[in-house]
Amino acid sequence: KGGNAIDAGVASVFAASVVEMSSFGAGGECPILIKPRNGPVVAINGDGMAPELATVEFYEHLRRDDPRVVLRGTYAGSPGGTIPSFGPLSALVPGAMDALLLALEKYGTKSLAEVIQPAIELAQGFPVSAGLEHSLAGGMALAGKWPATAKVYSPGGRLPKEGDIFVEADLARTFQTLARVETQNSGRGRAAAIEAVRDYFYRGPI
């Protein structure tokens, strides 16, 4: 639709955050390499930062029976440490959204509303693949510890099967809201409108 490779790449990553949720999510990390036609390779970090209150002292004094501690053991064969392996206290501030918005703002040509539209449509319903069925089934023993998560990934108390239409209504609404924030700020120029989306995502409504 007249965009460039960066527009397409950002659109693809947003779409992947919906249909490849077992590997990537918009609330995660997304390092990006961009090779402009006439210029050197550009690296966008895209890694998340630890929240401000996630200090060494906080974790050292965290009670083992704190309900936010899901698992202090091992993860992927690595030895367990002070920081829980799973759960909200192991999460970083999402870096993916900032990286994608920066790539779009600096090197793309389209609006966020345009590049995120395919992801919105997919979040409103897409067919489950065999791989996704397997991933959801394997992860539910852990994900089910959070009722809100279980409600999303096992709607009606049933894990999706291959060929089922899977809906992520909350994610669709989140993406629609970000697109609306951009539109509401479009009179300030493209870069400022994208910056408004970034502010909304990380700081909330002002």
Disulfide bonds with the S-S distance in Angstrom:
none
